[in-house]
Amino acid sequence: HDIGGSINLQDGGAGEVNVALSKRKLQANGKPVDRLAAQLDKEIIIDLAVVLSAGLVAERLAQEHVVGIKANPSSALHDHDFMRQSLAIAGLSKRFDRHEDAAKQILASQWDLVCSLATYLFEKQSVDSASVIAFIEQHSKIV
């Protein structure tokens, strides 16, 4: 998956990120570049479930680490509804606790990067996807 569009925090924006299938990643992994085929591909949908879980999981981790931050589960309702629908279409369980666990493991292992990215986004207020990816690549220990 890949970031689609920009992240906008201006005027109290929610910082939502659109997620899209990455044609480049599909091709690199020998997958068909076809949205309908991707909807049935369990590996792709599990990856999507981890991505869609990550927002609320990050909020919960931040709540544990930063005084004054409170996770807002209602902000994830759309993501969780879409995740359940996608999991069902692919014939997978609609329970997503294991996907949240995977997201938590990834975020916790890169927590310094997550915090640096959050600071960057708050400073810039509005950032396009290329800038986000460049920031992650420049600051990541695993890329």
C-alpha positions as CSV (number, residue, x, y, z in Angstrom):
1,H,0.0,0.0,0.0
2,D,1.0,3.6,-0.5
3,I,0.0,7.1,0.6
4,G,-2.5,8.8,-1.7
5,G,-2.8,12.5,-1.5
6,S,-1.6,14.9,1.2
7,I,-1.8,15.1,5.0
8,N,-3.4,18.3,6.2
9,L,-3.4,19.5,9.8
10,Q,-4.4,23.1,9.1
11,D,-7.5,24.5,10.8
12,G,-7.6,21.5,13.1
13,G,-7.6,18.9,10.4
14,A,-7.7,15.3,11.4
15,G,-4.5,14.4,9.6
16,E,-6.2,11.7,7.7
17,V,-4.2,9.8,5.1
18,N,-5.7,8.2,2.0
19,V,-4.2,4.7,1.4
20,A,-4.0,3.3,-2.1
21,L,-2.7,0.1,-3.7
22,S,0.9,0.6,-4.8
23,K,1.2,-0.7,-8.4
24,R,5.0,-0.6,-8.0
25,K,4.8,-2.9,-4.9
26,L,2.3,-5.2,-6.5
27,Q,4.5,-5.7,-9.6
28,A,7.6,-6.1,-7.4
29,N,5.8,-8.9,-5.5
30,G,4.5,-10.7,-8.6
31,K,0.9,-9.7,-7.9
32,P,-1.6,-8.7,-10.6
33,V,-2.1,-4.9,-10.8
34,D,-5.8,-5.3,-10.6
35,R,-8.0,-3.8,-7.8
36,L,-10.6,-6.6,-8.0
37,A,-7.9,-9.3,-7.7
38,A,-6.3,-7.4,-4.8
39,Q,-9.6,-7.4,-2.9
40,L,-9.4,-11.2,-2.8
41,D,-5.7,-11.5,-2.1
42,K,-5.4,-12.4,1.6
43,E,-1.8,-11.1,1.9
44,I,-2.8,-7.7,0.5
45,I,-5.8,-7.5,2.7
46,I,-3.9,-8.4,5.8
47,D,-1.4,-5.7,5.0
48,L,-4.3,-3.3,4.5
49,A,-5.7,-4.3,7.9
50,V,-2.4,-3.5,9.6
51,V,-2.3,-0.1,7.9
52,L,-5.9,0.7,8.8
53,S,-5.3,-0.4,12.4
54,A,-2.2,1.8,12.8
55,G,-3.9,5.1,13.3
56,L,-5.7,4.3,16.5
57,V,-2.9,2.0,17.7
58,A,-0.5,5.0,17.3
59,E,-2.9,7.2,19.3
60,R,-3.0,4.6,22.1
61,L,0.8,4.3,22.1
62,A,1.1,8.1,22.2
63,Q,-1.4,8.2,25.1
64,E,0.9,5.8,27.0
65,H,4.0,8.0,26.3
66,V,2.8,11.6,26.2
67,V,0.9,13.4,29.0
68,G,-2.2,15.1,27.7
69,I,-2.8,12.9,24.6
70,K,-5.9,10.8,24.6
71,A,-6.7,8.2,22.0
72,N,-10.0,8.9,20.1
73,P,-11.5,5.5,19.0
74,S,-14.3,7.3,17.1
75,S,-11.7,8.7,14.7
76,A,-11.0,5.1,13.5
77,L,-14.7,4.1,12.9
78,H,-14.5,4.6,9.1
79,D,-11.1,2.7,9.0
80,H,-12.4,-0.2,11.1
81,D,-15.7,-0.5,9.1
82,F,-13.7,-0.5,5.8
83,M,-11.3,-3.1,7.3
84,R,-14.1,-5.4,8.4
85,Q,-15.6,-5.2,4.9
86,S,-12.3,-5.8,3.2
87,L,-11.5,-8.8,5.5
88,A,-14.9,-10.3,4.8
89,I,-14.6,-9.9,1.0
90,A,-11.2,-11.7,1.1
91,G,-12.8,-14.5,3.2
92,L,-10.9,-13.6,6.3
93,S,-12.1,-13.2,9.9
94,K,-13.5,-9.7,10.6
95,R,-11.7,-9.7,14.0
96,F,-8.7,-7.5,13.7
97,D,-7.0,-7.7,17.1
98,R,-4.0,-9.6,15.5
99,H,-3.7,-6.8,12.9
100,E,-3.7,-4.2,15.7
101,D,-1.0,-6.3,17.4
102,A,1.1,-6.3,14.2
103,A,0.6,-2.5,13.9
104,K,1.6,-2.0,17.5
105,Q,4.8,-4.1,17.1
106,I,5.8,-2.1,14.0
107,L,5.0,1.3,15.5
108,A,6.7,0.5,18.9
109,S,9.8,-0.7,17.1
110,Q,10.0,2.6,15.2
111,W,8.6,4.8,17.9
112,D,11.4,7.5,17.6
113,L,10.6,7.7,13.9
114,V,6.8,7.9,14.6
115,C,7.4,10.8,17.0
116,S,9.8,12.6,14.6
117,L,7.3,12.3,11.8
118,A,4.5,13.6,14.0
119,T,6.6,16.6,15.0
120,Y,7.4,17.2,11.3
121,L,3.8,17.0,10.3
122,F,2.7,19.4,13.1
123,E,5.4,21.9,12.1
124,K,4.5,21.8,8.4
125,Q,0.8,21.5,8.8
126,S,0.2,20.4,5.2
127,V,2.5,17.9,3.5
128,D,2.2,15.9,0.2
129,S,2.8,12.2,0.1
130,A,6.2,12.5,-1.6
131,S,7.5,14.6,1.3
132,V,6.2,12.1,3.9
133,I,7.8,9.2,2.1
134,A,11.1,11.2,1.8
135,F,11.1,12.0,5.5
136,I,10.5,8.4,6.4
137,E,13.2,7.2,4.1
138,Q,15.7,9.8,5.5
139,H,15.0,9.0,9.1
140,S,14.2,5.3,9.1
141,K,16.5,2.7,10.5
142,I,14.9,-0.1,8.4
143,V,14.6,1.4,5.0
